[in-house]
Amino acid sequence: MISVTLAAILAVLAIPTAATATTTNGPSLRVVGGVEVDQAKTATPWFAMLDIRFHNGWGACGASVIGSRWLLTAAHCVKDTKDSARVASSGAYINPANSSNPGRRIKFSKIYVHPKFSLRTLKNDMALIKTRTKMTTPKIHFVAAGHSPLRGTPVEVFGFGSTRQGNHTLTDTLRTATLVDLAGTSGRCGAYGSDYNKTAMLCAGVVDGTKDACQGDSGGPLTTIAAEPVQVGIVSWGSRCGSALNPGVYTRVSTYAKIITKVTKIKPVQ
């Protein structure tokens, strides 16, 4: 049975960011305590901003380009207890210059949600989106099974989400924050207790909680820091934004590498 704590957590972060509409369908993303991405120094052609349309509203999420026709994102971005994303009317902006003028919109042809995804616990919070047309932008590689980062490994999160708790407005520019893996594959994550599943989830933040993901960043990538970064996580959930005791929780990509390959035929990197 879901705890009161996790129920409150989901109420805070598993809600989509809408610029002109309010909806309870889907999630959203943000980067707290981060900096604006300097495109001259940090190329992020694989970052995508999702415009998810539901029957009763819409939401904004992040995603990553992992193949010429495949995007990787969070399941809670596209599925709600009472509603699912409308494939025909939803779309993505690839490597958007800013959120107010993101450029060309690419339509979807199919959405795959992990068959055991639970909106109650956010376990298996992974979804794949196939686009109608090919994307020519460079893709980001995802980590292979059994190759999760070790505790203390520096990682980086990206998003257009809000920069403070309670603000549901997207930032105009893509932002990033450097974090560290706080738990590895066996440790605990902040004060979450049993709500944190170390197999399905990855814990990342900074000790003082000043850097984090936030509303509007859901579905976006958590990557290694390298000339050619590798995706190790997907922004999933957390309690508040920028809380020392409640770091960000990410879907552990290595756990889902095999099913990603099965659906997309795209191989991970070792």
C-alpha positions in Angstrom: 0.0 0.0 0.0 1.4 3.4 -0.9 2.6 5.5 2.0 1.3 9.0 2.8 4.8 10.3 2.1 5.0 9.0 -1.4 1.5 10.1 -2.2 2.5 13.6 -1.2 5.7 13.3 -3.3 3.7 12.4 -6.4 1.3 15.3 -5.8 4.3 17.6 -6.0 6.3 16.3 -8.9 4.3 13.9 -11.0 2.2 16.7 -12.5 2.7 18.2 -16.0 3.8 21.7 -16.6 1.3 23.6 -18.7 1.9 27.2 -19.9 -1.7 28.2 -20.5 -3.7 25.2 -19.3 -4.1 23.4 -16.0 -4.3 19.6 -16.1 -3.8 16.7 -13.7 -2.7 14.4 -16.5 1.0 13.7 -16.8 4.2 15.2 -15.3 6.6 18.0 -15.8 10.3 19.1 -15.4 12.8 21.7 -14.1 16.5 22.3 -13.0 17.0 24.0 -9.6 20.4 25.5 -8.8 21.7 24.9 -12.4 23.0 27.0 -15.1 21.9 27.8 -18.7 23.4 25.4 -21.2 26.1 27.0 -23.2 25.5 25.5 -26.6 28.9 26.6 -27.8 30.5 24.4 -25.1 27.9 21.7 -24.4 26.1 20.2 -27.4 22.7 18.7 -26.6 21.3 17.8 -30.0 19.7 14.7 -28.4 17.5 16.7 -26.0 13.8 16.8 -26.8 10.9 18.8 -25.4 7.6 16.9 -25.4 4.2 18.5 -26.0 1.9 15.8 -24.6 -1.8 16.1 -25.4 -4.4 14.4 -23.3 -8.2 14.3 -23.6 -8.5 16.8 -20.8 -5.4 18.9 -21.0 -1.7 18.9 -21.9 1.7 18.6 -20.3 5.4 19.4 -21.1 8.1 16.9 -20.4 11.7 16.2 -21.5 13.0 13.2 -23.5 16.1 12.1 -25.3 16.8 11.0 -28.8 18.2 7.5 -28.8 17.6 6.6 -32.4 16.5 8.0 -35.7 12.9 7.4 -34.8 12.9 6.8 -31.1 12.6 8.9 -28.0 13.2 7.8 -24.4 11.1 9.4 -21.6 9.2 8.7 -18.4 6.0 6.7 -18.5 4.2 9.1 -16.2 4.7 11.7 -18.9 2.4 9.9 -21.2 0.1 7.9 -18.9 -2.3 8.8 -16.1 -4.7 6.7 -14.1 -7.6 7.9 -16.1 -6.0 9.1 -19.4 -3.2 8.3 -21.8 -1.4 10.6 -24.2 -3.2 11.1 -27.6 -0.6 9.8 -30.1 -2.1 11.6 -33.1 -2.0 15.1 -31.5 1.1 14.9 -29.3 4.6 15.9 -30.6 8.2 16.6 -29.8 10.6 19.5 -30.5 14.2 18.2 -31.1 17.1 20.3 -29.7 14.8 23.4 -29.2 16.6 26.7 -29.0 14.1 27.9 -26.3 10.7 26.8 -25.0 8.8 29.8 -26.3 10.0 29.2 -29.9 11.1 25.6 -30.0 11.1 25.1 -33.8 9.7 22.3 -35.9 7.3 19.9 -34.2 7.6 16.2 -35.0 4.6 14.0 -34.6 4.4 10.6 -32.9 3.4 7.3 -34.5 3.5 5.0 -31.4 4.0 5.2 -27.7 5.2 2.2 -25.7 4.8 2.3 -21.9 6.6 -0.3 -19.8 3.9 -3.0 -19.2 4.5 -3.0 -15.4 4.6 0.7 -14.9 2.9 1.8 -11.7 1.7 5.4 -11.3 1.1 4.6 -7.6 4.8 3.9 -6.9 6.4 5.2 -10.1 8.2 1.9 -10.5 9.2 1.0 -14.1 8.8 4.7 -15.0 10.0 4.3 -18.6 8.3 4.9 -22.0 9.5 4.9 -25.6 8.0 7.1 -28.4 8.3 6.3 -32.1 8.2 9.3 -34.4 6.4 9.4 -37.7 9.5 10.8 -39.5 13.2 10.3 -39.0 15.2 12.6 -36.8 18.6 13.6 -38.3 20.0 14.9 -35.1 22.8 13.0 -33.3 21.5 10.5 -30.7 22.6 9.9 -27.2 23.7 6.3 -26.2 22.1 4.7 -23.2 23.9 2.5 -20.7 23.9 -1.3 -20.9 22.5 -3.7 -18.3 24.7 -4.0 -15.3 26.6 -0.8 -16.0 25.0 1.7 -13.6 27.2 4.5 -12.1 28.9 3.9 -8.8 28.1 6.0 -5.7 29.8 9.4 -6.0 29.9 9.4 -9.8 29.3 12.9 -11.2 26.2 13.1 -13.5 24.3 15.8 -15.3 20.6 16.6 -15.6 19.0 18.7 -18.3 15.6 20.4 -18.6 13.3 23.4 -19.3 11.5 23.0 -16.0 11.0 25.5 -13.2 13.9 26.7 -11.1 12.1 26.7 -7.8 9.5 24.7 -5.9 5.9 25.5 -6.6 6.6 27.3 -9.9 5.0 25.5 -12.8 6.3 27.8 -15.6 9.0 26.5 -18.0 12.2 28.4 -18.3 12.9 29.8 -21.8 16.3 28.3 -22.1 17.6 24.7 -21.5 19.3 24.4 -18.1 21.7 21.9 -16.6 23.0 20.9 -13.2 25.9 18.8 -12.1 24.9 16.2 -9.5 26.4 13.0 -8.1 25.0 9.5 -7.6 24.2 9.5 -3.9 23.4 5.8 -3.5 25.0 3.6 -6.1 23.2 0.3 -6.7 22.8 -0.6 -3.0 22.5 2.5 -0.9 19.5 4.4 0.5 18.1 7.6 -1.0 17.6 10.4 1.4 14.5 10.1 3.6 12.5 8.1 1.1 12.9 4.7 2.9 11.1 1.8 1.1 9.5 4.1 -1.4 12.9 4.1 -3.2 13.5 1.0 -5.2 17.2 0.6 -5.8 16.8 -1.8 -8.7 14.3 0.4 -10.7 15.5 3.8 -9.5 18.7 5.9 -9.2 19.3 8.6 -6.6 21.1 11.7 -7.6 21.6 15.2 -6.2 24.1 17.1 -4.0 24.5 16.8 -0.2 23.1 20.2 0.6 20.2 19.8 -1.8 20.9 23.1 -3.7 20.9 21.4 -7.1 18.0 19.3 -8.4 15.5 18.6 -11.1 12.0 20.1 -10.7 8.5 20.5 -12.2 8.8 20.3 -16.0 11.9 18.2 -16.0 10.2 14.8 -15.9 11.3 12.4 -18.6 14.5 14.3 -19.3 17.9 12.6 -19.4 20.4 12.2 -16.6 23.8 11.6 -18.2 27.4 10.9 -17.5 29.8 13.8 -17.8 32.0 13.2 -20.9 32.8 14.4 -24.4 30.2 11.8 -25.5 27.8 11.5 -22.6 25.8 8.3 -21.9 22.3 8.3 -20.5 22.0 6.6 -17.1 18.7 7.9 -15.8 15.3 9.5 -16.6 13.9 12.2 -14.4 11.1 10.5 -12.5 10.1 11.9 -9.0 11.1 13.5 -5.8 9.7 15.4 -2.8 10.0 19.2 -3.3 12.7 20.8 -5.4 16.2 21.2 -4.0 15.7 19.4 -0.6 18.8 18.0 1.1 16.8 15.1 2.6 14.8 14.4 -0.6 17.1 14.2 -3.6 15.9 13.6 -7.1 14.9 10.0 -8.1 15.5 8.8 -11.6 14.6 5.7 -13.5 17.7 3.5 -13.6 18.2 3.1 -17.4 20.5 0.0 -17.1 17.7 -2.0 -15.6 15.6 -1.3 -18.7 18.4 -1.5 -21.3 17.3 -5.0 -22.6 13.7 -4.0 -23.0 14.6 -0.8 -24.7 16.7 -2.8 -27.2 13.9 -5.3 -27.6 11.4 -2.6 -28.6 13.6 -0.3 -30.6 16.4 -2.7 -31.9 18.9 -0.1 -30.7 21.9 -1.5 -28.8 23.3 0.2 -25.6 26.9 1.0 -25.0 28.9 -1.1 -22.6 
